[in-house]
Amino acid sequence: MKRICFLLQVKPERLEEYKQRHQQVWPEMLQALHETGWHNYSLFLREDGLLVGYCETLDFAAAKAAMATREVNARWQSEMAPFFVDSRTAPDSRMATLEEVFHLD
């Protein structure tokens, strides 16, 4: 399993609604994430809108590609796009991954 960390930027004025939306993630979206290899998936949000995502997966590119084939993902990304600073493209296409430099086993 590979550990993946990525960054996105949520509009500061949309933070509360963004958090509320993630308290009610659609069951079919959760199922799709599970089926496509997203494990131990978490999101962390700083008060200025910095969003840090973490997941574990065998192959992040494959997991993202598999989600891209799901209709529920297209709907979710479309609904979430306005929450992000750059809302012209789907948020999942802009995930800036970070290099892991240390892990305490």
FENURDA-V74697 format. One record per helix or strand of 3 or more residues. SS is the DSSP state (H for helix, E for strand). FROM is the first residue (numbers start at 1). LEN is the number of residues. If there is no record, write none. Layout:
BEGIN
ss,from,len
SS,FROM,LEN
SS,FROM,LEN
END
This chain:
BEGIN
ss,from,len
E,2,9
H,12,10
H,27,9
E,39,7
E,50,8
H,60,9
H,71,11
H,91,3
END
